[in-house]
Amino acid sequence: NLGLQSIGGLAKVHEEAHSNHLVNPESGLPNRQQLTETLARDIARCERYAHSLTLAVIKISQFDDMKAAWGNGTARQAVAHVAETLARVTRASDFVAHIDEGRFAVILLQCTGRQAAIYGDRVTLAVSNRPVKSSSNMKVPLYVGVEVSALEYDSTRFRGPLEFISVAGGDLVTERPRPVPGQRTALASDPRAMRQQLVKDYYPEGGEVKDFAEAYREARNR
């Protein structure tokens, strides 16, 4: 009997270790590995039943700058704030994951790219609507913004979940991805994120994104 209890306890330890391996410790949400495994199953299911599937990638705006200015404690509070907001505004049937320090991903089932853009607007408004609880003694409230990009799955274009996550914005890619017809990006309500996008559009050929003030001066000189 004692041996059976020991075996049961060991199995429980292994199960907890496996579960912890699939969870991001900063937010308690599933990590990139669990996202990839879940997405592979959902892609197979959506292909079998001809359902739409869209992946939304949520990035905290200027996360590195915020961490440098306000410290790691406030950055962790910002991560927790976005994680809590995503859990609050996302359907129970969808899958929320924390893929790295400042980025999240949501698998939106039976959801087109157009419908996901509405979800992205809801997320950006919900995140920026409330201040972040800061670990430092700030006298003014700190608000954060997020950039949300949404990409609908296309079985003729992507070779698997890893490539789909990468092109959707969940990972760094060395080559510029081909444009997807009908793709729409939901921008953050934070004007800084919108300003960054405007500057990127101003220099569509790639390369380093110039500072907005520098771009403005060059435009006036022309």
C-alpha positions as CSV (number, residue, x, y, z in Angstrom):
1,N,0.0,0.0,0.0
2,L,2.8,2.4,0.9
3,G,4.5,1.5,-2.4
4,L,1.3,2.3,-4.3
5,Q,1.1,5.7,-2.5
6,S,4.8,6.4,-3.4
7,I,4.2,5.6,-7.0
8,G,1.1,7.8,-7.1
9,G,3.0,10.7,-5.4
10,L,5.8,10.3,-8.0
11,A,3.4,10.4,-10.9
12,K,1.8,13.5,-9.4
13,V,5.3,15.2,-9.2
14,H,6.0,14.3,-12.8
15,E,2.6,15.6,-13.9
16,E,3.2,18.9,-12.1
17,A,6.7,19.3,-13.5
18,H,5.3,18.7,-17.0
19,S,2.6,21.3,-16.4
20,N,5.1,23.8,-15.1
21,H,7.2,23.2,-18.2
22,L,4.3,24.4,-20.4
23,V,3.5,27.5,-18.3
24,N,5.1,31.0,-18.5
25,P,6.2,31.8,-14.9
26,E,5.6,35.5,-15.3
27,S,1.9,35.3,-16.1
28,G,0.9,31.7,-15.4
29,L,-0.4,31.4,-18.9
30,P,0.5,28.7,-21.4
31,N,3.9,29.3,-23.0
32,R,5.1,29.1,-26.6
33,Q,5.5,25.3,-26.6
34,Q,2.0,24.7,-25.4
35,L,0.8,27.3,-28.0
36,T,2.5,25.4,-30.8
37,E,1.1,22.0,-29.7
38,T,-2.5,23.4,-29.3
39,L,-2.3,25.3,-32.6
40,A,-1.3,22.1,-34.4
41,R,-4.3,20.3,-33.1
42,D,-6.6,23.3,-33.9
43,I,-5.3,23.6,-37.4
44,A,-5.9,19.9,-38.1
45,R,-9.5,20.3,-36.7
46,C,-10.2,23.5,-38.7
47,E,-9.0,21.8,-41.9
48,R,-11.1,18.7,-41.2
49,Y,-14.3,20.7,-40.7
50,A,-13.5,23.7,-43.0
51,H,-13.7,26.1,-40.1
52,S,-11.8,29.4,-40.0
53,L,-9.0,30.0,-37.5
54,T,-7.1,33.2,-36.8
55,L,-4.0,33.9,-34.7
56,A,-3.8,37.2,-32.9
57,V,-0.4,38.4,-31.6
58,I,-0.5,41.0,-28.9
59,K,2.7,43.0,-28.2
60,I,3.1,45.5,-25.3
61,S,4.1,48.8,-26.9
62,Q,7.7,50.0,-26.2
63,F,8.1,47.3,-23.5
64,D,11.9,47.6,-23.4
65,D,11.8,51.4,-22.9
66,M,9.2,51.1,-20.2
67,K,11.3,48.5,-18.4
68,A,14.4,50.7,-18.6
69,A,12.5,53.8,-17.4
70,W,10.3,52.3,-14.6
71,G,12.1,49.1,-13.6
72,N,11.5,45.3,-13.8
73,G,8.8,45.4,-11.2
74,T,6.6,47.8,-13.1
75,A,7.3,45.8,-16.3
76,R,6.1,42.6,-14.6
77,Q,3.0,44.5,-13.5
78,A,2.4,45.6,-17.1
79,V,2.6,41.9,-18.2
80,A,0.2,40.8,-15.5
81,H,-2.2,43.7,-16.5
82,V,-2.2,42.6,-20.1
83,A,-2.6,38.9,-19.2
84,E,-5.5,39.6,-16.9
85,T,-7.2,41.8,-19.6
86,L,-6.8,39.1,-22.2
87,A,-8.4,36.5,-19.9
88,R,-11.3,38.9,-19.2
89,V,-12.1,39.8,-22.9
90,T,-11.3,36.6,-24.6
91,R,-13.9,33.8,-25.2
92,A,-13.6,30.7,-23.1
93,S,-13.3,28.6,-26.4
94,D,-10.2,30.5,-27.5
95,F,-6.6,29.9,-26.3
96,V,-4.5,32.6,-24.7
97,A,-0.7,32.1,-24.4
98,H,2.3,34.1,-23.2
99,I,5.0,33.5,-25.9
100,D,7.8,35.7,-24.6
101,E,8.4,38.6,-22.2
102,G,6.3,41.3,-23.9
103,R,4.2,39.3,-26.4
104,F,1.1,37.2,-26.1
105,A,-0.9,35.1,-28.7
106,V,-4.5,34.1,-28.9
107,I,-5.9,31.3,-31.0
108,L,-9.3,32.5,-32.2
109,L,-11.5,29.6,-33.3
110,Q,-14.1,29.9,-36.0
111,C,-12.9,33.5,-36.5
112,T,-12.0,35.3,-39.7
113,G,-9.4,37.9,-40.0
114,R,-12.1,40.6,-40.2
115,Q,-13.7,39.4,-37.0
116,A,-10.3,39.2,-35.4
117,A,-9.7,42.9,-36.1
118,I,-12.8,43.7,-34.0
119,Y,-11.3,41.6,-31.2
120,G,-8.0,43.4,-31.6
121,D,-9.8,46.8,-31.1
122,R,-11.5,45.4,-28.0
123,V,-8.2,44.3,-26.6
124,T,-6.4,47.6,-27.2
125,L,-9.2,49.6,-25.6
126,A,-9.5,47.3,-22.6
127,V,-5.8,47.4,-21.9
128,S,-5.4,51.2,-22.2
129,N,-8.6,51.9,-20.3
130,R,-7.2,51.1,-16.9
131,P,-3.8,52.1,-15.3
132,V,-1.2,49.6,-14.4
133,K,-0.5,48.9,-10.7
134,S,3.1,50.0,-10.4
135,S,5.6,48.6,-7.9
136,S,7.4,52.0,-7.7
137,N,6.1,55.1,-6.0
138,M,4.8,57.0,-8.9
139,K,2.6,60.0,-8.4
140,V,0.9,59.7,-11.7
141,P,-0.9,56.6,-13.1
142,L,0.9,54.5,-15.8
143,Y,-1.0,53.4,-18.8
144,V,0.2,50.9,-21.4
145,G,-0.8,50.2,-25.0
146,V,-0.6,47.1,-27.1
147,E,-0.2,46.4,-30.8
148,V,-2.5,43.7,-32.1
149,S,-1.9,41.9,-35.4
150,A,-4.3,39.2,-36.6
151,L,-3.6,36.6,-39.4
152,E,-6.1,34.1,-40.7
153,Y,-4.8,30.6,-41.3
154,D,-4.4,29.5,-45.0
155,S,-3.5,25.9,-45.5
156,T,-2.1,26.6,-49.0
157,R,0.5,29.0,-47.6
158,F,1.8,27.8,-44.3
159,R,3.7,24.5,-43.8
160,G,2.8,24.2,-40.1
161,P,2.1,26.0,-36.8
162,L,5.7,27.3,-36.4
163,E,5.7,29.1,-39.7
164,F,2.2,30.4,-39.1
165,I,3.2,31.8,-35.7
166,S,6.3,33.4,-37.1
167,V,4.5,35.1,-40.0
168,A,1.7,36.2,-37.7
169,G,4.3,38.2,-35.7
170,G,5.0,35.7,-32.8
171,D,8.6,35.3,-33.7
172,L,11.5,37.0,-35.5
173,V,11.8,36.3,-39.3
174,T,14.8,37.0,-41.4
175,E,12.8,37.5,-44.6
176,R,10.0,39.9,-45.2
177,P,6.8,37.7,-45.3
178,R,4.6,37.9,-48.5
179,P,1.5,40.0,-48.0
180,V,-1.7,38.1,-47.3
181,P,-4.8,39.3,-49.2
182,G,-7.3,40.8,-46.8
183,Q,-4.9,40.8,-43.8
184,R,-5.7,43.6,-41.4
185,T,-3.8,44.8,-38.4
186,A,-5.5,46.2,-35.3
187,L,-3.3,49.0,-34.0
188,A,-3.1,50.0,-30.4
189,S,-5.1,53.1,-29.2
190,D,-1.8,54.3,-27.8
191,P,-0.7,57.1,-30.1
192,R,2.9,56.1,-29.8
193,A,2.2,52.7,-31.4
194,M,0.2,54.5,-34.1
195,R,3.1,56.9,-34.7
196,Q,5.5,54.0,-35.1
197,Q,3.2,52.4,-37.7
198,L,3.0,55.7,-39.6
199,V,6.8,56.0,-39.7
200,K,7.0,52.4,-40.9
201,D,4.6,53.2,-43.7
202,Y,6.6,56.3,-44.6
203,Y,9.7,54.0,-45.2
204,P,8.1,51.0,-46.9
205,E,11.3,49.6,-48.3
206,G,12.6,48.3,-44.9
207,G,15.7,49.1,-43.1
208,E,15.9,50.9,-39.8
209,V,12.8,52.8,-38.8
210,K,13.7,56.5,-38.3
211,D,12.7,58.6,-35.4
212,F,9.4,60.3,-36.0
213,A,10.9,63.8,-35.5
214,E,13.7,63.1,-37.9
215,A,11.2,61.8,-40.5
216,Y,9.1,64.9,-40.0
217,R,12.0,67.2,-40.5
218,E,13.1,65.4,-43.7
219,A,9.5,65.6,-45.1
220,R,9.4,69.4,-44.4
221,N,12.8,69.9,-46.1
222,R,11.6,68.2,-49.2
